[in-house]
């Protein structure tokens, strides 16, 4: 394996498999045209060349420096069929600060982020940090489940700061660890520290993977202190709050809690619908309201999965030259719909409804008659009647009612609302899907 191949193998560890397969895998190192100060690669087309120049030029040169001690200029040539003559690609190098941003996606901005009650606090905090980095909420710790928008907000902060000419470093914890290990091996830790401690903004994604990595925790602790002392902004994401990350040393837990912690909850139905509409608008995909409601109520809460499904649906319709109707969507994404439970209990319904409507189960079962609680009680009754084998007298017994008359009244009231409120009908469908879904 020559040095060029070795560099590409090292780069593979620090980027996504998709980007490696799409761009880096197609690079071929030319030993004859390369020198200590020039690294020459052949690439298949101008698109790959531009992408490599804009996103990886500095990183590839840096890896050469780690391995050989010399930081070369990157030269790319386009292959021209069977000819041995390659066309050299003349592309302007990106400014130094832009190169330090690593892997920011320019489409992930505050303008493309859909705000709802589930993420309003996190959005506001991220926006505040982007406007006054290092002055408010330092560090900002964003946490929540997979695919809810943490990375979007993280990169939105970075993209906002790039516009102001700031030196931004975005990295996943995995990339941070791989780079750390590589620099230890090559005895170039001064270069590693320069990269992560001389930036204006440090964005770290998925910090939970630092769990039980003692050396990495030690290094990150000192990096954190250095940046914080210089009033440089640190933004971190995780799938849970610091106190619940097993194997995280106490001194890091305390530092993560110095600033502000903001959680992102699963989106409400209205937010999911708006996210789908925004995705369709950005990607010029046409979906009618029926299809949008079907996706929103059946695809769970992982926004990344929902967006991927929309792209797949559109691609399939394009290949088959068909319009995306509700029936087409149901057949096309049936494999993405979660498996249903074989049996549902009233307790299952109560747990989901109370969580989604933010009302205590004890209040729903109580004699309280405020409008919010009464509506939640009717929803539970309606779903219990439709999703369980319980009779109206049995449901009445569960709620401590005298007989089934109140249950019958609640059913009539809900049916009236369904007939007049399409949004309420969609909400019931989503609740029904969540209740029926098997937990993996």
C-alpha positions in Angstrom: 0.0 0.0 0.0 1.5 3.4 -1.1 1.2 6.5 1.1 -1.7 7.8 -1.0 -3.8 4.7 -0.4 -2.8 4.8 3.3 -4.1 8.4 3.6 -7.4 7.5 2.0 -7.8 4.6 4.4 -7.2 6.9 7.3 -9.7 9.5 5.9 -12.3 6.7 5.6 -12.3 6.3 9.4 -13.2 10.0 9.9 -16.1 10.4 7.4 -19.4 8.7 6.7 -19.5 5.6 4.6 -21.8 7.3 2.1 -19.4 10.1 1.4 -16.4 7.7 1.2 -18.2 5.5 -1.3 -19.4 8.5 -3.3 -16.2 10.5 -3.5 -13.1 9.3 -1.8 -13.3 5.7 -3.1 -13.0 7.1 -6.6 -9.6 8.7 -6.0 -6.5 7.0 -7.4 -3.1 8.1 -6.1 -0.4 8.7 -8.9 3.0 8.0 -7.4 4.8 9.1 -10.6 3.3 12.6 -10.6 3.5 13.1 -6.8 6.4 14.6 -4.9 7.0 15.3 -1.2 5.3 18.7 -1.7 2.6 17.5 -4.2 0.0 14.8 -3.8 -1.5 13.9 -7.1 -4.7 12.0 -7.5 -6.8 11.0 -10.5 -10.6 11.5 -10.2 -13.4 10.4 -12.5 -15.2 13.8 -13.0 -15.4 17.4 -12.2 -18.1 17.0 -9.6 -16.0 14.7 -7.5 -13.0 17.0 -8.0 -14.9 20.1 -6.7 -16.3 18.2 -3.7 -12.9 16.9 -2.7 -11.3 20.3 -3.1 -14.0 22.1 -1.1 -14.4 19.6 1.7 -11.3 17.4 2.0 -8.3 19.3 0.6 -6.9 20.5 3.9 -7.8 17.3 5.7 -6.0 15.1 3.1 -2.9 17.4 3.2 -2.9 17.3 7.0 -2.9 13.5 7.0 0.0 13.5 4.6 1.8 15.8 7.0 1.2 13.5 9.9 2.5 10.5 8.0 5.4 12.2 6.1 6.2 15.4 8.0 5.5 17.5 4.9 2.2 19.2 4.1 1.7 18.9 0.3 -0.4 20.7 -2.3 -3.3 18.6 -3.5 -3.5 18.1 -7.3 -6.4 16.4 -9.0 -6.7 15.3 -12.6 -9.7 14.1 -14.6 -9.4 10.7 -16.4 -10.2 11.1 -20.1 -11.5 7.7 -21.3 -8.8 5.3 -22.4 -6.2 8.0 -22.9 -3.3 8.2 -20.6 -3.4 12.0 -20.8 -5.3 13.4 -17.8 -6.7 16.8 -17.6 -5.5 18.7 -14.6 -8.3 20.3 -12.5 -7.6 23.9 -11.7 -9.8 24.8 -8.7 -9.3 27.6 -6.2 -8.5 26.4 -2.7 -11.1 27.2 -0.1 -10.2 29.8 2.5 -8.4 28.5 5.6 -11.3 29.2 7.9 -13.8 27.4 5.7 -11.5 24.3 5.6 -11.5 24.2 9.4 -15.3 23.8 9.4 -14.8 20.2 8.4 -18.2 18.7 7.5 -20.8 21.4 7.9 -23.8 20.9 5.7 -24.8 24.4 4.3 -28.5 23.4 4.0 -28.7 23.0 7.8 -29.7 26.5 8.8 -32.1 28.1 11.3 -34.3 29.0 8.4 -34.8 25.4 7.3 -35.5 24.2 10.9 -39.2 23.8 11.7 -40.0 25.0 15.2 -42.7 23.5 17.4 -43.4 23.1 21.1 -41.2 20.1 21.3 -38.0 22.0 20.2 -38.8 25.7 20.8 -36.5 26.0 23.8 -33.6 24.3 22.1 -34.1 26.4 19.0 -34.1 29.6 21.0 -31.0 28.6 22.9 -29.1 27.7 19.8 -30.1 31.0 18.1 -29.0 33.0 21.1 -25.6 31.2 21.0 -25.2 31.9 17.3 -25.8 35.6 18.0 -23.6 35.9 21.1 -21.1 33.0 21.0 -19.1 32.6 24.2 -21.2 35.1 26.0 -24.4 33.2 26.8 -25.0 29.5 27.5 -21.4 28.2 27.3 -21.4 25.3 26.9 -24.8 24.7 25.3 -25.7 21.0 25.7 -28.5 19.8 23.4 -29.9 16.3 24.1 -32.7 14.1 22.8 -33.5 11.0 20.8 -32.2 10.0 17.4 -33.3 12.1 14.4 -35.0 14.9 16.3 -32.9 17.8 15.0 -29.9 18.1 17.4 -27.3 18.0 14.5 -29.4 20.4 12.5 -29.2 23.0 15.3 -25.6 22.3 15.9 -24.7 22.9 12.3 -27.0 25.9 12.0 -24.9 27.6 14.7 -21.7 26.7 12.7 -23.1 28.0 9.4 -24.2 31.2 11.0 -20.7 31.8 12.4 -19.0 30.9 9.1 -20.8 33.8 7.5 -19.1 36.1 10.1 -15.7 34.7 9.3 -15.3 32.7 12.5 -13.1 29.7 12.8 -15.5 26.8 13.3 -14.7 23.2 14.0 -17.5 20.6 13.7 -16.8 17.0 14.5 -18.6 13.9 15.7 -17.1 12.3 18.8 -16.1 9.3 16.7 -14.1 11.6 14.4 -12.6 13.3 17.4 -11.5 10.0 18.8 -10.1 8.7 15.5 -8.1 11.9 15.0 -6.9 11.8 18.6 -5.6 8.2 18.2 -4.0 9.0 14.8 -2.1 11.9 16.3 -0.9 9.9 19.3 0.4 7.2 17.0 2.2 9.7 14.8 3.4 11.8 17.8 1.9 15.0 16.5 -0.4 15.9 19.4 0.6 19.5 19.1 -1.2 19.7 15.7 -4.3 17.9 17.2 -4.4 20.5 20.0 -3.9 23.4 17.7 -6.9 22.3 15.6 -9.3 21.9 18.5 -8.1 24.6 20.8 -7.5 27.5 18.3 -11.0 27.6 17.0 -13.7 30.2 17.8 -16.5 27.7 17.9 -16.2 23.9 18.8 -19.2 21.8 17.8 -19.2 18.2 19.1 -21.9 15.8 18.0 -22.8 12.6 19.9 -20.7 13.1 23.0 -22.3 10.1 24.7 -19.8 7.9 22.8 -17.0 9.3 25.0 -18.4 6.9 27.7 -15.6 4.9 29.3 -12.9 6.3 26.9 -10.5 7.4 29.6 -7.8 8.9 27.4 -10.2 10.7 25.2 -12.1 12.1 28.2 -8.8 13.4 29.7 -7.9 15.1 26.4 -11.4 16.5 25.9 -11.4 17.8 29.5 -8.3 19.9 28.8 -9.6 21.1 25.5 -12.9 22.1 27.1 -11.1 24.1 29.8 -8.8 25.8 27.3 -11.7 27.0 25.1 -13.9 27.9 28.0 -11.2 30.0 29.7 -10.7 31.9 26.4 -14.5 32.4 26.2 -14.7 30.4 23.1 -18.1 28.8 22.4 -18.6 25.1 22.9 -21.8 23.3 21.7 -22.4 19.6 22.5 -25.1 17.1 21.5 -26.0 13.8 23.1 -28.9 11.3 23.2 -29.3 11.9 26.9 -28.4 14.4 29.6 -24.9 14.4 31.1 -26.0 12.8 34.4 -27.3 9.8 32.5 -24.2 9.1 30.4 -22.6 6.0 32.0 -18.9 6.0 32.3 -18.6 9.8 32.1 -16.2 11.2 34.7 -17.7 13.6 37.2 -15.6 16.6 36.3 -16.8 16.4 32.7 -20.4 16.0 33.8 -20.1 19.1 35.9 -18.6 21.1 33.1 -21.3 20.0 30.6 -23.8 21.4 33.1 -22.0 24.8 33.5 -24.0 26.4 30.8 -27.4 25.5 29.6 -29.0 22.1 28.9 -31.8 22.0 26.4 -33.7 18.9 25.5 -35.5 18.2 22.2 -38.7 16.1 22.6 -40.4 14.0 19.8 -42.3 16.4 17.6 -46.1 16.9 17.9 -48.1 15.9 14.9 -48.5 19.5 13.7 -44.7 19.9 13.7 -44.2 16.7 11.8 -46.6 17.8 9.2 -44.9 21.1 8.8 -41.5 19.4 8.6 -42.7 17.2 5.8 -44.2 20.2 4.0 -40.8 22.0 4.3 -38.9 19.0 3.0 -41.2 18.8 0.0 -40.8 22.5 -0.6 -37.0 22.4 -0.5 -36.7 19.3 -2.6 -39.6 20.3 -5.0 -41.6 17.1 -4.1 -45.4 17.2 -4.6 -47.4 15.3 -1.9 -51.1 15.9 -1.2 -52.5 16.4 2.3 -53.7 12.7 2.5 -50.2 11.4 1.8 -48.6 13.9 4.2 -51.0 12.9 7.0 -50.3 9.2 6.3 -46.6 9.7 6.6 -46.8 11.9 9.7 -49.1 9.5 11.6 -47.4 6.2 10.6 -43.7 6.9 10.4 -42.9 7.5 14.1 -40.9 10.5 15.4 -37.5 10.1 13.7 -37.4 13.1 11.4 -34.3 11.8 9.6 -36.2 8.6 8.7 -39.2 10.5 7.6 -37.2 12.7 5.3 -35.4 9.6 3.9 -38.8 8.0 3.2 -40.1 11.1 1.4 -37.0 11.0 -0.9 -37.5 7.3 -1.5 -41.1 7.7 -2.3 -40.4 10.5 -4.8 -37.6 8.6 -6.4 -39.8 5.5 -6.8 -42.7 7.5 -8.3 -40.3 9.1 -10.7 -38.8 5.8 -11.9 -42.3 4.3 -12.3 -43.7 7.5 -13.8 -46.6 7.5 -11.4 -48.4 10.1 -9.3 -47.9 9.8 -5.5 -51.4 8.9 -4.4 -52.3 7.6 -0.9 -52.5 4.0 -2.2 -49.2 4.4 -3.9 -47.6 5.7 -0.7 -49.1 3.0 1.5 -47.6 0.3 -0.8 -44.3 2.0 -1.3 -43.4 2.5 2.3 -45.2 -0.4 4.0 -41.8 -1.8 5.1 -41.1 1.4 7.0 -44.3 1.1 9.0 -43.6 -0.3 12.5 -44.9 -3.7 13.4 -48.2 -3.7 15.4 -48.9 -5.1 18.8 -51.0 -8.2 19.0 -52.9 -6.9 22.0 -53.5 -3.5 23.5 -54.7 -2.7 27.0 -56.5 0.4 28.4 -53.3 1.0 30.5 -51.3 1.1 27.2 -53.7 3.7 25.8 -53.6 5.7 29.0 -49.8 5.8 29.1 -49.5 7.1 25.5 -52.3 9.6 25.7 -51.2 11.1 29.0 -47.6 11.5 27.6 -48.7 12.9 24.3 -51.2 15.3 25.7 -49.1 16.1 28.8 -51.8 15.2 31.3 -51.3 13.0 34.3 -53.0 9.5 34.1 -54.4 10.1 37.6 -56.2 13.3 36.3 -57.6 11.5 33.3 -59.1 8.8 35.6 -60.3 11.4 38.1 -63.7 13.1 38.4 -62.2 16.5 37.2 -64.2 18.1 34.4 -62.0 20.9 33.0 -62.2 20.9 29.2 -58.6 19.7 28.7 -59.0 16.7 31.1 -62.5 15.9 29.8 -61.2 15.8 26.2 -58.3 13.6 27.1 -60.7 11.2 29.0 -62.9 11.0 25.9 -59.9 10.3 23.7 -58.9 7.4 26.0 -62.4 6.1 26.0 -62.7 6.3 22.2 -59.4 4.5 21.6 -60.1 1.9 24.3 -63.4 1.1 22.6 -61.7 0.8 19.1 -58.4 -0.8 20.0 -59.3 -3.2 22.8 -61.9 -5.9 23.2 -63.3 -4.2 26.3 -67.1 -3.6 26.4 -68.5 -0.2 27.4 -69.4 -1.5 30.9 -65.8 -2.7 31.3 -64.4 0.7 30.3 -66.8 2.4 32.6 -65.5 0.2 35.4 -61.9 1.2 34.6 -62.9 4.8 35.1 -65.0 4.2 38.2 -68.2 5.2 36.5 -71.6 3.9 37.5 -72.6 2.4 34.2 -71.9 2.5 30.4 -74.1 5.6 29.8 -71.2 8.0 30.3 -69.1 5.9 27.9 -71.8 6.1 25.2 -72.0 9.9 25.6 -68.2 10.2 25.3 -68.2 8.2 22.1 -71.0 10.4 20.6 -69.0 13.5 21.5 -65.8 12.3 20.0 -67.5 11.2 16.8 -69.0 14.7 16.5 -65.6 16.3 16.8 -64.1 13.9 14.2 -66.8 14.8 11.7 -66.0 18.5 12.1 -62.3 18.7 12.8 -59.9 17.0 10.3 -56.9 17.8 12.5 -58.4 16.0 15.5 -59.1 13.0 13.3 -55.4 12.9 12.3 -54.4 13.3 15.9 -56.5 10.2 16.8 -54.9 8.2 14.0 -51.4 9.1 15.2 -52.2 8.2 18.8 -53.7 4.9 17.6 -50.5 4.1 15.6 -48.3 4.9 18.6 -50.4 2.7 20.9 -50.3 -0.2 18.4 -46.6 0.0 17.7 -44.4 -2.8 19.1 -41.4 -1.6 21.1 -38.1 -2.9 19.7 
